[in-house]
Amino acid sequence: MTAQRMVYLTASLMTLLGIALTGFARVSFVLYIPVAMLGFAGITGVCPGLLFWRRCGLK
């Protein structure tokens, strides 16, 4: 487990905790997108957001 993966997992878990404390029925479905992306990045090591922005031409 690398430090970068732990950052992704920590950010994902903290966002999910915020959603849980607010109430799953009260938050918008849009808040689940970063949780899923960061969780996927933490588990696999491939960050979908980073791939997207690199394909858009950013370094």
N, C-alpha and C positions, 0 to 999 in steps of 0.2 A: 504494500500500500504506500503510495507516494503522498507527499504533502499536498500536491495539487488535487489529488482525488479526495483527500480529507477535507479540503476547502470546499469542494463541490458538495460533498455529503453533508457537511456542517451547514452550509447555506440552505440546502434543500430541507434539512430537518428543522432549522429555525423558522423557515417560511411555513412549513407544515404545522409547526407548533403554534405559530401566530394564527393560522387558519383555524386550528382546533380550538384555540382560546376564544376566537371571535364567534365560532359556531359554523359548522359545515354548511348549514342551510342558509346562512346569512351572507356568505362571501360569494363573489362572482366566480364563475368557472374559469375566468382568465387567470386567476391566481394559481390554478393548478398546473398551468403550462410551465412556469419556471421550476416548480417542484419536480415535475416529470423529467424535464431536460437536465436539471442538475443531478437528480438521482441517477439517471442513465449515464451521465458523464462520470459520476463517482464510481459506479459499478464497473463500467467498461473502459474508462479512460479516454473515451471519444466524446468531445463536447460538441453537440449539434449547433449550438449558438456560435461557437468559434468557427466551425466549418462554414456556416452560412455567411458570416461577415467576411471571411477570407475569399469566398466565391464572389462576393460583391466588390472585391478589389481592395479591401483594407488589409493592412499588414498585421 
